[in-house]
Amino acid sequence: MISLDPYATIQELLSKAGLNENADISSLNLETILHDKDVLTIPTKSSDISVNLISINTSDLNGLLQIPKIGEKTAQAIIDYRNQHGLFQTLEDLMKVKGIGQAKFDFIKDKICL
């Protein structure tokens, strides 16, 4: 466990924790503010291109726009939700975001990760 100052960002966490050579931070928004009890999973570099999940906790606007059926308004709503409530604890928590109901969630759940 790593202790951080209030309102620390992912960048500050990575500076303290360090990364290994398999870490893939290309989809992370390093300016995301972390909240108490947040859990951050860093994806690893993969040689399997077919498995390319998009993180709902760390992706920036452009990353979230890569999720099928997610437009700019909904992508921004995801970011706003994260900033207000902290990182998503489960994939299903994404349905708490305005614009994402059961049907849309069912369509994208296999394309996203925490």
DOLOTOR-457431 format. One record per residue (C-alpha): x, y, z; chain. Coordinates in nm, 2 decimals. Example, Ala and Ser with C-alpha at 12.3 -4.5 7.8 and 13.67 -1.06 7.14 Angstrom:
// residues 2
<pt xx="1.23" yy="-0.45" zz="0.78" cadena="A"/>
<pt xx="1.37" yy="-0.11" zz="0.71" cadena="A"/>
// end
This chain:
// residues 114
<pt xx="0.00" yy="0.00" zz="0.00" cadena="A"/>
<pt xx="0.12" yy="0.35" zz="-0.08" cadena="A"/>
<pt xx="0.02" yy="0.66" zz="0.11" cadena="A"/>
<pt xx="-0.04" yy="0.98" zz="-0.10" cadena="A"/>
<pt xx="-0.14" yy="1.33" zz="-0.02" cadena="A"/>
<pt xx="-0.51" yy="1.42" zz="-0.07" cadena="A"/>
<pt xx="-0.59" yy="1.49" zz="-0.44" cadena="A"/>
<pt xx="-0.28" yy="1.31" zz="-0.56" cadena="A"/>
<pt xx="-0.29" yy="1.21" zz="-0.93" cadena="A"/>
<pt xx="-0.20" yy="0.89" zz="-1.10" cadena="A"/>
<pt xx="0.13" yy="1.05" zz="-1.21" cadena="A"/>
<pt xx="0.22" yy="1.11" zz="-0.84" cadena="A"/>
<pt xx="0.13" yy="0.75" zz="-0.76" cadena="A"/>
<pt xx="0.35" yy="0.61" zz="-1.04" cadena="A"/>
<pt xx="0.63" yy="0.84" zz="-0.93" cadena="A"/>
<pt xx="0.62" yy="0.68" zz="-0.58" cadena="A"/>
<pt xx="0.54" yy="0.32" zz="-0.68" cadena="A"/>
<pt xx="0.75" yy="0.29" zz="-1.00" cadena="A"/>
<pt xx="0.67" yy="0.07" zz="-1.30" cadena="A"/>
<pt xx="0.80" yy="-0.25" zz="-1.44" cadena="A"/>
<pt xx="0.89" yy="-0.30" zz="-1.81" cadena="A"/>
<pt xx="0.56" yy="-0.47" zz="-1.89" cadena="A"/>
<pt xx="0.35" yy="-0.18" zz="-1.77" cadena="A"/>
<pt xx="0.14" yy="-0.01" zz="-2.04" cadena="A"/>
<pt xx="0.05" yy="0.34" zz="-1.93" cadena="A"/>
<pt xx="-0.04" yy="0.46" zz="-2.28" cadena="A"/>
<pt xx="-0.41" yy="0.46" zz="-2.21" cadena="A"/>
<pt xx="-0.39" yy="0.62" zz="-1.86" cadena="A"/>
<pt xx="-0.49" yy="0.98" zz="-1.79" cadena="A"/>
<pt xx="-0.20" yy="1.06" zz="-1.56" cadena="A"/>
<pt xx="-0.38" yy="1.37" zz="-1.43" cadena="A"/>
<pt xx="-0.67" yy="1.16" zz="-1.29" cadena="A"/>
<pt xx="-0.72" yy="1.25" zz="-0.92" cadena="A"/>
<pt xx="-0.72" yy="0.95" zz="-0.69" cadena="A"/>
<pt xx="-0.96" yy="0.92" zz="-0.40" cadena="A"/>
<pt xx="-0.94" yy="0.73" zz="-0.07" cadena="A"/>
<pt xx="-0.95" yy="0.35" zz="-0.12" cadena="A"/>
<pt xx="-0.92" yy="0.37" zz="-0.50" cadena="A"/>
<pt xx="-0.76" yy="0.06" zz="-0.65" cadena="A"/>
<pt xx="-0.56" yy="0.12" zz="-0.97" cadena="A"/>
<pt xx="-0.48" yy="-0.16" zz="-1.21" cadena="A"/>
<pt xx="-0.21" yy="-0.09" zz="-1.46" cadena="A"/>
<pt xx="-0.26" yy="-0.29" zz="-1.79" cadena="A"/>
<pt xx="0.04" yy="-0.48" zz="-1.92" cadena="A"/>
<pt xx="0.18" yy="-0.47" zz="-2.27" cadena="A"/>
<pt xx="0.04" yy="-0.76" zz="-2.47" cadena="A"/>
<pt xx="0.15" yy="-0.91" zz="-2.79" cadena="A"/>
<pt xx="-0.21" yy="-1.03" zz="-2.85" cadena="A"/>
<pt xx="-0.36" yy="-0.74" zz="-3.03" cadena="A"/>
<pt xx="-0.71" yy="-0.90" zz="-3.03" cadena="A"/>
<pt xx="-0.73" yy="-0.84" zz="-2.65" cadena="A"/>
<pt xx="-0.73" yy="-0.47" zz="-2.62" cadena="A"/>
<pt xx="-0.96" yy="-0.37" zz="-2.33" cadena="A"/>
<pt xx="-1.02" yy="-0.01" zz="-2.25" cadena="A"/>
<pt xx="-0.99" yy="0.10" zz="-1.89" cadena="A"/>
<pt xx="-1.29" yy="0.29" zz="-1.76" cadena="A"/>
<pt xx="-1.08" yy="0.41" zz="-1.46" cadena="A"/>
<pt xx="-0.78" yy="0.54" zz="-1.63" cadena="A"/>
<pt xx="-0.85" yy="0.62" zz="-1.99" cadena="A"/>
<pt xx="-0.87" yy="0.99" zz="-2.10" cadena="A"/>
<pt xx="-1.14" yy="1.13" zz="-2.32" cadena="A"/>
<pt xx="-0.98" yy="0.99" zz="-2.64" cadena="A"/>
<pt xx="-0.93" yy="0.65" zz="-2.49" cadena="A"/>
<pt xx="-1.30" yy="0.63" zz="-2.38" cadena="A"/>
<pt xx="-1.41" yy="0.74" zz="-2.73" cadena="A"/>
<pt xx="-1.26" yy="0.41" zz="-2.86" cadena="A"/>
<pt xx="-1.53" yy="0.22" zz="-2.67" cadena="A"/>
<pt xx="-1.81" yy="0.13" zz="-2.92" cadena="A"/>
<pt xx="-2.13" yy="0.33" zz="-2.88" cadena="A"/>
<pt xx="-1.96" yy="0.58" zz="-2.64" cadena="A"/>
<pt xx="-1.97" yy="0.94" zz="-2.78" cadena="A"/>
<pt xx="-1.80" yy="1.25" zz="-2.65" cadena="A"/>
<pt xx="-2.08" yy="1.34" zz="-2.42" cadena="A"/>
<pt xx="-2.09" yy="1.00" zz="-2.25" cadena="A"/>
<pt xx="-1.71" yy="0.98" zz="-2.24" cadena="A"/>
<pt xx="-1.70" yy="1.32" zz="-2.06" cadena="A"/>
<pt xx="-1.98" yy="1.19" zz="-1.82" cadena="A"/>
<pt xx="-1.76" yy="0.89" zz="-1.73" cadena="A"/>
<pt xx="-1.47" yy="1.12" zz="-1.65" cadena="A"/>
<pt xx="-1.69" yy="1.36" zz="-1.45" cadena="A"/>
<pt xx="-1.83" yy="1.06" zz="-1.25" cadena="A"/>
<pt xx="-1.47" yy="0.94" zz="-1.17" cadena="A"/>
<pt xx="-1.37" yy="1.29" zz="-1.06" cadena="A"/>
<pt xx="-1.67" yy="1.32" zz="-0.83" cadena="A"/>
<pt xx="-1.69" yy="0.96" zz="-0.69" cadena="A"/>
<pt xx="-1.35" yy="0.81" zz="-0.74" cadena="A"/>
<pt xx="-1.26" yy="0.51" zz="-0.95" cadena="A"/>
<pt xx="-1.52" yy="0.25" zz="-1.05" cadena="A"/>
<pt xx="-1.51" yy="-0.05" zz="-0.82" cadena="A"/>
<pt xx="-1.69" yy="-0.28" zz="-1.06" cadena="A"/>
<pt xx="-1.77" yy="-0.27" zz="-1.43" cadena="A"/>
<pt xx="-2.14" yy="-0.26" zz="-1.34" cadena="A"/>
<pt xx="-2.08" yy="0.07" zz="-1.16" cadena="A"/>
<pt xx="-2.05" yy="0.22" zz="-1.51" cadena="A"/>
<pt xx="-2.43" yy="0.20" zz="-1.53" cadena="A"/>
<pt xx="-2.44" yy="0.48" zz="-1.26" cadena="A"/>
<pt xx="-2.32" yy="0.72" zz="-1.54" cadena="A"/>
<pt xx="-2.60" yy="0.90" zz="-1.72" cadena="A"/>
<pt xx="-2.63" yy="0.77" zz="-2.07" cadena="A"/>
<pt xx="-2.52" yy="0.41" zz="-1.99" cadena="A"/>
<pt xx="-2.81" yy="0.17" zz="-1.93" cadena="A"/>
<pt xx="-2.83" yy="-0.21" zz="-1.92" cadena="A"/>
<pt xx="-2.84" yy="-0.25" zz="-2.30" cadena="A"/>
<pt xx="-2.54" yy="-0.03" zz="-2.37" cadena="A"/>
<pt xx="-2.35" yy="-0.19" zz="-2.08" cadena="A"/>
<pt xx="-2.42" yy="-0.54" zz="-2.21" cadena="A"/>
<pt xx="-2.28" yy="-0.43" zz="-2.55" cadena="A"/>
<pt xx="-1.96" yy="-0.29" zz="-2.42" cadena="A"/>
<pt xx="-1.88" yy="-0.50" zz="-2.11" cadena="A"/>
<pt xx="-1.65" yy="-0.73" zz="-2.30" cadena="A"/>
<pt xx="-1.45" yy="-0.44" zz="-2.44" cadena="A"/>
<pt xx="-1.37" yy="-0.26" zz="-2.11" cadena="A"/>
<pt xx="-1.18" yy="-0.32" zz="-1.79" cadena="A"/>
<pt xx="-1.13" yy="-0.14" zz="-1.46" cadena="A"/>
// end
